[in-house]
Amino acid sequence: MAARLNLAQLARLSGISPAALSLIETGQRDLRLTTLNRIANSLRVPLGSLMDNATAETHLPEDGMTRVGSGHDLGEFME
């Protein structure tokens, strides 16, 4: 269920400035877990429900599992 809040309303509910929320929204500031928790609490949703949406954008396989050998080759950095 979508909350349908604008940035100013979410800022008021969460106690996070609209400017900070805007920077997070546009990817110009990293989101801290404590900040995400404040947002979840203000929306009265479980923290995990916000995190589940974020993992959909990480390009993991459909089952959400990483695969052995699917990472970067770090061989040149090994001594």
C-alpha positions, 0 to 999 in steps of 0.5 A, a space after each residue: 500500500 502506497 503512503 502517497 506522501 510528498 517530500 515535505 510530509 515525509 520530512 515532517 513525519 520522519 524528522 528528516 529535512 526535506 533537503 536530506 530526503 531529496 539528496 537520498 532520493 536522487 542518490 546524491 547521499 548514501 542512506 544510513 540504516 538508522 535513517 531508513 528505520 526512521 522513515 519506516 517508523 514514520 510510515 508505520 511499515 516494517 523496516 524490511 518492507 522498505 529493504 525488500 523494494 531496494 533489493 529488486 534493483 540490485 540485479 540479482 537473479 529472480 530467486 535473490 541468491 548470488 551465484 558462486 563465480 558471479 563476482 569480480 575476478 580479483 586474481 590480479 590482486 592476490 599475492 
